[in-house]
Amino acid sequence: MSTMWTVLLLCVYLCVPLKSYGALIISRDVQQDSDGTIHKLLKKRSVNSAQIEVQRVKIDCKVASRFAHTVMTSTALNKANVSQEVFFEVELPKTAFITNFSMEIDGKTYVGEVKEKEKAKKQYEKAVSSGQTAGLVKASGRKMEKFSVSVNIAANSNVTFALTYEELLQRRFGKYELMIRVKPQQLVQHFEIAADIYEPQGIAFLDTYATFITNELLPLVEKTITDKKAHLSFSPTLDQQRKCPDCDGTLIHGDFFIKYDVNRVQDLGEIQIVNGYFVHFFAPADLQRLPKNVVFVIDRSLSMRGKKMEQTREALLTILDDLYEEDHFGLITFDDKIVKWRPSLSKATKENVNAAKEFVKTIQPTGWTNINDAVLRAVDILNAAEKNKTVPVNSASMIILLTDGDPTYGERNLDTIKSNVQNAIGGNMSLFCLGFGYDMDYNFLDVMAKQNDGLARRIYEASDAVLQLQGFYDEVASPLLSEVHFNYPEDTVNSLTGSYFKQLFNGSEIVVAGQLNDIEMNDFAVEVSALGAENDFVVKGQASAQKWDTIFPDQEYIFGDFTERLWAYLTIQQLLDKKDKGTPEEKANATAEALELSLKYNFVTPLTSMVVTKPENKDKPEDTFIADKLTEDQRTGTSIQSQTVPQTGYSYASSPVNWVDGDPHFIIELPDKNDALCFNINDKPGTIFNLVKDPLTGTVVNGQTIGDKKVDPASKENTYFGCFGIIHEKFGIRLMVSTQDILVSEHGKQTKLFWSDDTSVKGLNMDLQVTKDRSLTVTLRNSVKFVIMLHKVWKKHPYHQDYLGFYTLDSHLFSQRVHGLLGQFYNGVQFEVSELFDGKDVDKPDAFMFVKGHRILVTRGWQKDFRNDVKNGENVPCWFIHNNGTGLIDGDLTDYIVSGLFKTN
């Protein structure tokens, strides 16, 4: 019996789409020749995915003293009489650590094992070499990560997935927030969200709402709140989930929020002792705000032009209005020149604020990026104000840097810049770094901020960028204390997390945790000292243990040794910060300690991976699934996954995407430089170019150009790619893609697909997915992924006709010997740009580039990425190399011309 493949995204807790409708899929039937050779043919077959029944989805969340423990469980039954592939795909907060994952199939449980990342990587590479596949954790939006795994389920069998993760809820703007994302897109027999919150300080308030809650669903949100405990549940029946009485669509689609705060009575804060560990929560109420001294350092280099500059100006105008009159402020803008609004700080009077706003309105982008000198100039202004005593003695000084790129002028060595800034600041002020978009080394900003008692934040290029900028400023706008020190008896506690903090901001909270030298100890002395608005802040007290069965009578033990796990979570987070900003010895020690704790407490962190070995069956060999924890820099990759057929893969870093599209425009992404190169090729229609050739993997991609129907008398002749040929010799695959259809050949057996159908093909060595009249995604087993975009042109257009674009994903999987017009750049290219000057177009400056031993003229411009918007595309800034890429490409353009679509010469 043939194996049918369908897709199910089981959505629990923080969740993603579930395919719940009949779909046209491609199944594989087996044909045996007279010589005994078995061939797998591709054949269309319609399958109703209702044969996969979601029986149960439960999200169970328990929060004890801000530490959240969440278990997402889902059970599905394969009602078909053939085996089917079931996908489990959920989203979880990027601040959380996965602690467990399991699959129960036919009574047997498969449990994930947390391993050191390098060991997991070796296991993964071994799995790939033997033909196995892997899973992946990917970035999903701004705050979430997507976890996915698939498993083959036999006929009339069920599978239960369970994912557990933990996180410490952070207090922002006076409240804690727990977000539950539920998007099953299918009716679920037994659906339940349950949350229990235990807070010994007492719950001050608790609100809950959901983006999908209707008037009919609202009464189903049950909420019970006592002094120290809250219980919430939401469990709609099958009929209550329906959009309408006679339809299968579900109302459950969106985010479920729980927001709360705790009572704050003592200035000392709340200290809890459990099983030899303690945690100290500090956020005293009713403190007077400290005056602040702030210098805004704003990037106005050329890359900030357009929407980013408009949004920055708009945000600054609002932020200036929000300054308190006792604050002092300054403004610095920079490109390759540093411009100070005024030579010294100004008090935030109405007149000064209005003058600053007029200055902000004049900021225009131009030139290069000199981050080093701009920040050092801000330090000088703040130091001079303190030296000249023009600011209050008890005040908080800070620099807020906003940039969208890496340094390109003056000092460009990132380590040198970090050292210069740290030495200049000398612990006297905080540095906050805002990275606008993805065109900068975020890790550089992050480390530089942490080295100077601040933090970094990414500002996403979107319509709400102004609100993001204002929101960040609001978090740091009201410092309450500075130079905050937590003191505990040295002979009583050990293994403290950070106990010094530069500032405490209004609406936030400081958390310190540690171990007790004597597990039987029930109390110890505590002192907190800081600088307040008018006087020194000093508070002393005694920490005493309380029995949880007294605080929460009639309750079973909440979950595990939560205080110990909270300590471990917080310690690992701080060690991960320390490993990026200390001396080489400190970095090595911090890394080793963080790794040891991650393994001991079964946390998936940037130093570990979770490995799950999936069961072997007659249809598929044993698979290895590996889940990683992403760093912020690894969240920048672009995903081309289909919404209905998730692909699984594995990556330790985002891979660049290189492509050719349009008339033909070649674009080379260079993540290590946060930049891109681009060039055009011009030749007569019908020419066939080799784009990719890798002799080790046996992969070849050629493209044939087409011209317009006829040449517009008012313009030159344009050429585009109208056909691509893809070969994988080892798999026996040939794929010919034209604007009319897609011809697939595997070991001599052929089938034809059409752009007019949404079609999915899952073959032995290659998966294909056609998105109707839009794109074709080609995934080669344990290898690379290509995306071919179809550009449809109005049939009656007098000049133009349909054409194709070609995009390479996972290019790092090619060998070092890969070449071709695109392939030669898959392993990167080194270049330097200098001597920026005005070009023919005022918006497109020229410069000189040194690359591959050549000094060539280049122009700053844009090309289009059509993957997300096939009609209009998205602008990608790049350095344009003229004359068919001369000086950038190896040899001459004619060296890449081949004699046939499947030829290599």
N, C-alpha and C positions, 0 to 999 in steps of 0.2 A: 504494500500500500504506500502510496506517495505521502510525503510529509507536506502539509500545508502550513504556510507561515502567515500569521496575522499579528496585529500589534495591539497591545493593551497597555495603557499607561495607568497604573494603579495609583490614584492620587490620594495621599493621606497627609495629614498635618499641613506642611507647606508644600503645595502640590501643583501639578501641571496637567496638560490635557489628556483625556482618556478617549481613545477612538471608540465610538459606540455605534457606528453606522456600517452598513454593508459597503464593502470596498472591492474594487477591481484589483486583484493581486495576480502575481505570477507564481504558479506552483511548478514543481519539477516532476515530470514523469520519467520513467526509465525505459529505454529501448535497448534491446540486445541484438547486435548484428550476428550474421551467420558464423563469424569467426570468434564469437564469444565476447567481443568488445562491448562494453556497456557505455552508452552515451546518455547524458541527461539533457533532455529537450526542454525548451522554454515554451510554455503553453499558458494562455490566458484562462483564468477561471474565477468566477465570482464567488466570494465567501462572505457569509453574514457573521460579523464579529460578535453578534449576540451569543454565539456559541461559547464565548468566554463570559462567564457570569461573575460579577463582583458580589460576593456574598457578604463581606463585612469590611468596613473601614472604621478604625478607631484611632483617635488622637488622645493620648493620655499625658497630661502635663502636670507635674508637681513642682511647686516653687517653695523652697524653704530658705528664708532669709536671703532673698534675691537670687539664690542659686537655682536655676531651672533645669529640670531633668525631664526630657520629653521622649516618649516612645510612640512611634508611628507603626501601626499594624494594619495589614490588609490581607484578606483571603480571597482567592479567585478559583473558580471551578472551570475546567475545560470540559464542556458538555458535548464536544464534537467526538466523532469516532476516529479521529486522527490526532496525532500530536501537534501541538501549536507552540509557538514562541510567545512568551508573556514578558512584557517589559514592566518593571517597577521604576518609576521616576518621580522624585519628590524634590522640593526645595527646602533648604534650611538656612538660618542666618549665617552670614560669613564670619560672625564673631564666635560661633559655636564650634565645639570639637565633637566629632563623631566618636562614640565610645563602643558601639556594638552594632553588628548587622548579622542577621541570620535568615535563612530560608528553610522552611520545613516542607519537604516533598515526599509524599507517600510514607509519612510517619518517620522519616529520617531528617535530622536537622543538620544543616551546613552552616558553620559559624565562622565569621571573619576573624582573622588574626592580625593584630597590629605589629608591624615589623619596622625596623630601621629602613628609611627610604632607599638607601643604596642596596640593601639586601632585597627589598621588594622589587627594585628596578631590575636586578639580575634575574630574579624569578620570572618577572614579566618578559624580559628579553628571551629567556629560555622557552617560555610558553609560546612566544611569537615564532621562534625558530622551528617549533614543532607543529605549527599550524593552528595554534589556539588564538582566541581573541581576548579582549580585555574591556573593562568598563572605565568610566571616567567621571570625575567631578569637574563640573564646568561652572564658570561664572554665569549668573543669571540676574541681570539688572544691577542696581546699585548696591543692594544690601544682602543679596541672597546668593546661594550656591546650589547648583542642580546636581543631584545624586541619581545615577541611573544604573540599572543592571537588568539583564534579561536571562531567562531560563526556559528550556524546552520542557513542556509539560505533556505527559502522555494522555491519551484519550481517557475521558471520565476520571481524571485525577485532579487534585487541587494543590495549590501552593499557598503558603502563608509567608509573607515578608514581614520583617520587623527591623526597624532602624531606630537606634537610640543615640541621642546627643545631649550635651550639657553646655550651659553657658551661664555666666554671671550677668544678670541684668544691670545695665548702667542707668544711673539717674541723670536725666536731662530735662531742663526746664521744670524741675520740681516733680517729676513723676518717672515711674518705671513703665516700660511698654513691652508687652508680649504680643507678637503678631503671628497669627495662624493663617496660612494661605491654603484655601481649599478650592480646587477647580477640577472636580472629577469629570464634568461634562457627560456624565452618565448617571442614571438612577442606581442607587446602592441599597441593597436589601436592609442592611443594618449599618447606619451611619451615626457616629457619635463623636462629639468633642467634649472632653471632660478636663477641667482644670481645678486643682486645689492649691491654694496659696496659704502658707503658714508664716506669719510674721510676729515674733515675740514682742516687738515694740508696739504692736497694735496697728490696725489698718485705719489710716486717716480718711481715705476715700477710695472708691473703686468704680470705674466706669467701663462699660463694654459696649461695643457696636461692631457692625460688619457692613462692608460695602454692598453685600447682596441681600441684606435683611429687608423684607417687605413687611407691610402691616400684618399680613397673614402669618409670617414666620416669627415676628417679634415676640409673641407670647411663648414661643418654644425655647427662648433663651432664659433658662432658669438660673437665678442668682441668689445665693444665701450667704450673708455676711454677718459674722459675729465680731467680737472685739479683735481677735487675733487670727481669725481664719475666714477664708472665703471659698465657696464652692460654686463653680459655674458648669453648666452643661447645656448642650444643644444636640438634640437627637430627633430630627424630623423623620416621619414615616415615609414609606415609598411614595404614597400619594401626596404627602405634603411637600415632597421635593419637586413635584412635577410643575412645569411652567403652565400647563393647562390640563384639564381633566383627561383629555384623550390623546395627549402627546407624551413622548418619551424624553423630551428635553428637561434639564434640571435647572432649578433656581440657584442651586448651591454653586456659586462661581464668584470668588473674590477673596477678600481678606477679613479675618476675624481678629479684632483688637481687644486686649485687656490692658487697661492703664490704671495704675494705682500709686499711692504713696503711703508712708508709714508715719506714725506719730513721732515727734521729736521733742522730748521734754528736757533732757540733760544736755548741757553744753559739751560734756565729755564725749557724748555719743553713746552708741550701744555696743557692748562687748559681750560676745557669746563664747562659752567654753564647752566643748563637746569632745570627749575621748582623747584628751591630751592635745587638742588643737584649739586655737582661738581665732576669732575674726572680730575686727573692730570697725564699725561703720561710723563715719564722722561727717555730719552735715548740720551744724548747730543752726537754730532758727534765730531770726530777728537780729542778725548782725548788720552793722552799718556798712555801707558800700565804701570800698577804698577808691580814692581818686586814681585815675590811670593816666599814664603817659604813653601815647601810641604813635608810631610812625607807620604810615601806609606806604609800602614800596610797590609801585605798579609798573608792570612790564608794558611798554608801549612799542615793542619791536614790530617788525613788519607782519609777523605771523598773527598778531593780535587784531589785525584790521577786520572790518566787517562786523558781524554780529557780536563777536566776543568783546570788542572794544565798546560797542553800544551798551551791552549788558553790564560791563564793568563800570562805565560812567554812571549808568542808571542806579546801580547798587551803591556806588560811592556817595551819590547825592543823598540817598536815603540814610546811609550809615552816618554821614556827617550830621544830619539832622538829629540822629539819636544820641550824639555825644552829650554827656552831662557837662554843665557849665564849669564844674570843678576839675574836669579833665583837661589835659594839654595834648596837643596833637601836631603832627607834621605830615607833609606829603612829599614823596620823591617819585618821579617817573624816570624810566630808563629805557634806552635802547643801547647803542654803543656810546651814547652820551648820558650823563647823569644830570637831571634837572631837579633842583629843590624849589618847592613852592616858596618857602621862606628859609633863611639860613638857620633859624632856630625854632623851637617849639612855640606854639601859640595857645593861649587859653581858649577854651571852646565857648567864647562869647558869641552872641548872635551875629555881631558884625564880622568876627573872624570866620565863623562858619560860612556865612554868605560869601565872603571873599574867596574862601577855599572852593566853594561850589562853582563859582565863576571860573576858577582855574581848572577844575575838573572838566568843565564843558569844553575846554580848549585842547584836551589831550588827543593827539592824533598819532596813529602808529606809523613808524618808519624805522629803518636801520636794523642793527644787529642786537644781540642780547648780552649785556654785561652784568650778570648777577652779582659777581664778587664785589665790584666797586659800589654798586647800588646798596647792598646790605651793609657794607662797611661804613658808608656815608650815613646811613640811618643810625648805626651804633654811635658814631661820632656826635650826632645831634643829641641823642639821649644822654650820653656821658657828659656832654657840655652842660646840659640842663641841670643835671645832678650836681656837677662841680660848681656851677654858678648859683646854685640854690634857688633856681627859678621855678622849681616844682616842689610840692609838699614832701616833707621828709618821709612820712608813711604813705607811699604811693606805689603802684605797680607799673613797671615799665615793660613795654612789649613792642615787637616789630611784627607787622602782618605783611608778608610777601605774597604777591600774586604774580605768577608767571605761567606761560603756556608752552615753554620750550626749554631746551638745554642751553648753557652758555655758549655763545658763538663769537664773543669778542672779549678782549682783555684776557684775564686768567680763565682758562677753559678746563684745566685739570680739576675734576670733581673733588678728589681727595684734598688737593691744595685749598680749594675754596672752603671746604668744610673745616679744615684746620685754621684757615685765616679767620673765619667767622667765629669759631669757638674761642680762639685766643682773644679776639677783640671783645666779645661779649663777656667773657670771664665770669659767667654765672650771675651777672648783674641785671639781666633782663631775660625775657622769654622771646622765642622766635616761633611764629606760626607760619606755616608754608601752605599756600593754596595752589594746587596744580590744576590749571584750566585745560580740560580735555585729556588726550592720550599722547600728545606729541612731546612728552618730557620724560626724563628718568625719574619716575615717582620715588623710587628707593632713595635717590640722592636727596630729594626734598624731605622725605620721611626721616632719614638718619640725621640730616642737618637740624631739623626741628627737635628731635629727641635729644640730640647732644646739647641743646640749649633750652631745656625745660619746656618745650612746646610740643606741638603735634602737627601733623600734616593732614590735609583733607583734599580729596579730588573733587573738583567742580566739573560736573558733566556738561558737555555742550548740548544744551537743550533749551526749550522755551522757558524753563523755570530756573535758569542759571542765576538770574537776579535774586530769586528767593533763596537759592542755595547759599549765595554769598552773604545775604542778609542773615540767614539762619545761623551760619557759622559765627558771624560777628556777634549775634545775640548771645551765643554760648559763652563768649569771653568778655562781653561788654561790662559785666559787673563783678569784678574781683571783690571778695569779702575779706580774705586774709592773704598774707604773703609770708614766705619763709616758714612754712608749717612743718614742725618737728614733732614726731611721736616718740616718746621715751618710755621704755619698759625696763625693768631690772635685768641686767645682763646675766645674773645668776639664776634667772627664772625662765627666760624664754630664749629660743634659738630659731634659726632658719626663717628669719623675718622676711617678708616681702618688703618692697620699698617703704621707708618710714620718713622720707623727706619729700616735700612737695613745694614747688615754687609758689603756687597760688591755689586757693580754693575759690571757685566761681559760684555765683548765685544759681541755685537750682541743680547743682551737681552734688557729688558725694565722694569722699575719699574712703578707700577700703584698705586696711592693713590686716595681714594674717600671719600666723606663726605657730610654732610648736612650743609646748611647755616642757621644761627639763624633767619634771616629775608628772607623770600622767595622773597621779592622784591629787595633784594640786587643784584647789578650787577657787583660789583668789590670788591677786597680785596687784601691785600699785601701777598706776598709769598717769602719765603727764603729757599734755599737749600744749605746745608753745608756738606762738606766731606773732606777726605784726598786724595789728588792727588799724582801723581808720584814725583813731585818736590815741589809743594806748596799746601797750603790749598785751597780747591775749595769752593768758596762762590759765589752764584749768587742770586740776588734779583730782584723782579719785581712785576707787578700788574696783577692780573687775572681779565679779563673783559668778560662779557657775550656777545655773539653774537646771533643774531636772525637766526634761522635755515632757515626761508623763504628767508633770504638774502643770506645765504651761498648756499642754493640749491633752487633757484627760479624755479617756474613752477613744483615743486614736491609736492605731497601730504605729509602729515606728515608721517614720515618713519615708525615707529611702537612704539606705546605706549610711556611711559616715560622711554626711554631706559637708561638714566643716573641714574635714581633711581633704575632700575632693575640691572644695572651693579654694583652699590653700594651694593645692597642687595646680589648679587651673590658673590662679592669679600668679603663682611663681613662674609657671611656664611662659605666660604672656610677657612677664617682665624680663625673663632670661632671653626670650626671643628678641626683645628690644635691645638688651645689653650686648647680644652677640653681633649687632650691627654697628655699635658705636664706641666700643672700648678699645684698649690696646690689643695687639694680636694675641697675647696670652689671655687677657680677659675674655676676648671673643671665643677662643678655643674652650676655655673653662665653662663659659656660659652655654655654649653649644652642647658640650658633653653632658652638663647637668640637665639641660632642658630635654635632651634625648632620653636620658635615664628616667626622668619623671614621666615623660610621654609614654614610654614602654611600661613602666610600673603601673600607671593608672589607666592604661589602654586608651589613650587619647590619640586621635589622628590629628597631628600638627604638621607644620611645614617640614619637620624632620622625620616624620613617620608616614607609613602608608598602611591601609587595611587591605589584606589579601583574602579573597574568598575563592575557594576552589569549587566550581560547580560540578554537578554529577555528570558522568559519562553515560551516553545511551547509544542506541544503534544508529541514530541519525546524526549525532554530533559527538566529537571527542570531548574529553574532559577540558573544561575551560578555566582560565584564571581571570578573576575580576580584581582590579586594583583601584582603590579610592585614595586620592591625595587631598591634602589641605592646600588651597591656593594662597599664594602671596598676592599682595595688591598688584604688583607688576604682572603677575600671571593672569590677572582678570581682564587684560586688555585685548585678548584674542577675539576675533570675529567668528561667529558660528554660522554655518550655512545649513544647519540641520533642518530637515522637514519637520513640520508641526505634527505630522501623523506617523512618521516612521523614524523614531530616534535611532541614530547611529551610535555605536559604542566605539570607544577608542581610548588612547592613553597618551598623556603628554606631561612632561615636566616643566614646560614653558610654552608660551604661545608661539606658534610658528608663523612666519611671515606669509602673506598671500601675494603672489605675483601673477600678473594677468596681462592680456592683450585684448583690447576692445575698441570699438569705434573705427576710426579711419587710419590704419591700425595704430593705436596708441599702446605702447608697452609701458607698464608701470612696475617698478621694482621696489618692494617694501624692504626697509633696512631697520628692524627694531632696535638693534644695538646703537644706532644713531638717531632713532626717533625721527626718521626722515624717509624720503623716497626719491628715486630717480625715474625719469621718463624720457622716452624718445619715440619718434614715428618712423615708419618705413614707407617708402614710395617706390612702387614698381608697377609694371603693367598688369592688368587683370589676368588671372589664370596662373600666375606664378605660385609655385608650391615651396613653402619655407619649412625648414626643420626648426621646431620650437623647443623640443626636449629630446635628448638622446642619452640614455644611461646604459652602457654596455653591461654593467654588473647586474642590474635588475631586469634587463631586457625590455625596458620601456622606451617607446618611441612615440612622439606626437608631432604630426605634420599638419600644416594648415594651408589651404589654397585660397587665394584672393579672388574676389569678384569686383566688378566695377558697377557704376550706375547704369540704368537702362539706356540712358543717353546723357551726354555731357551737357551740363548747363552752360550756355554760352557766356554767362557772366562769371563763371568760376572755373577752377581747374578740375581735372578728372579725379574723382575720389575712388579709393579702393577699400575693401573691407574683407574680412574672412567670411567665406560662404560655406566652407566645408572643412571638417577636421578628420584626420585619420589617427586612431590610437591603437598601438600594438603592445601586447605583453607576450613576448616569445615564450617564456617559461609556462605561462598559463594557457597558451594556445589561443589567445584572444585577439580578435580584430574588431574594431568598432569604427564605423563610418557615420559621422554626424553631419547632416546637411540641413538647410533651412526647411526642407520638405519632410524628412523622416530620419530615422535612426536605424541603421542596419547592424545587427549584432551577430558575430560569428565566433563560435567556440568549438575548437577541434573540428572545424569544417561544417558544423551544423549551424544553420542560420535562422534568424527570426527578425521580424521588422516591427519597430515601434513607431508611433506617430505622436507628433506634438499636440494633436487635438485631444489626447486622452491623458487624464491623470493615471499614471501607471507605476507600479513598483515591481521590481524584479530582484529576487534574492537568489543568486546562483552560488555554485560551489566556490568560485574564485573571484566573483565580481558581483556587486550589487548595483542596480540602476534604479534611479527614481526620476520620473518625468513629472514635472509640475506643468500642467496644461498651458501651452502657448507662452511659457516663461523660461524654464530651465531644465537641464538634465544634470543630475549628480551621479558621478561615476566613482565608486569606491572599490579599489582593488584590495583583495584579501591581504591583511597584514602589511599594507603598503599605503600608497598615496590616494588622495581624493581629488578629483577634478570637478569643476562646475562649468557647464557650457550654457551661456545665456542666449536666448533667442530674442532678437529685436524685430518685432513685427512692424512693417511699414504699410500704410494705406495702399491697397492694391492699385488704385488709380493714380498714384503719385507719378507725376510726369518724369521724374528723374531717378528717385531712389527705390531700392528694393530691400527685402528682408536680409539680415546678416547676423553673424554669430560673434560672441565674445568667449574667451577661454580663460579660466581662473584655476590656479594650482593651489590646493591646500596641502598642508603636511609636507611641504617641500623638503623639510629636514630629513625625511625618510629616504631621499635619494642618496646615492653614493657620492664620494668625492670626485668621481670621474664624469658626473653628469655634465652635459653641455647643450648647445642649441641657443637660439636667440633668447629664450627665457632661461633655459636650464643652466647656463653658465653663471647665473647670479644666485642660484639656490643655496650656494655655500657662502654667500655674502660678497661684498666688494668694499675695498678701502678707498676713501677719497677725502680730500680736504677742499673746502670752499673759502675763498678770500676775495678781498678787493671789490666789495659791493658798490655798484654805481648805477645811475639811472639808465634805463633802457629805452627802447623806442616807445614802449607802452609805459605810462607813468605808474600803473599798478603792477608792472612786472619788471622788477629790477634785474639787471645783469650782474654777473660775477665771473670769476675765473675758478675753474676746478682743476685740481691735480689728481689724476686717476690713471692707473696702469701706465705710469711713466709719461703721460701726456698732460699738457696744460691747455685746456679747452675753454671756450666761452660757453657759459650756461645762462639760462634765464629762469627766474623763479616764476612758477605758474601753477596751474591746476590741471588735473585730468579727472576723469569720471570713474567711479566705482558703481556699477549698476546692479550689484547683487541684491540690495534691499529695495531699490527703486528702479525698476527696469526702464521706466519711461524717462525720468529726469536725471537719475544718477545722483551720487553724492560727491562733492568736491574733495579731492585728495591733493594737498599741497606737494609739490615736487620740484626738483631741479631738472629743467628740460635740456637735453643734449641735442644739438642741431645736426643736420646732415646725416640722417639715417643712423644716428648713434655713433658716428665716427669718433674714435678715441675712447669710447666706453666699451663697445662690443669688441670681441676678439676678431682680428682680421677685417674683412670687408663684407658688406651685405651679400654679395654674390656667393660667398663661401657657404651660405646657409640654404641656397637653392638646391632642391632635390628633384629627381625626375618623375616621381610618382607619390601618391598619397601614402603608400605603405613602403616607400623606399627610404634608404638611409644615405644615398648619394645620387 
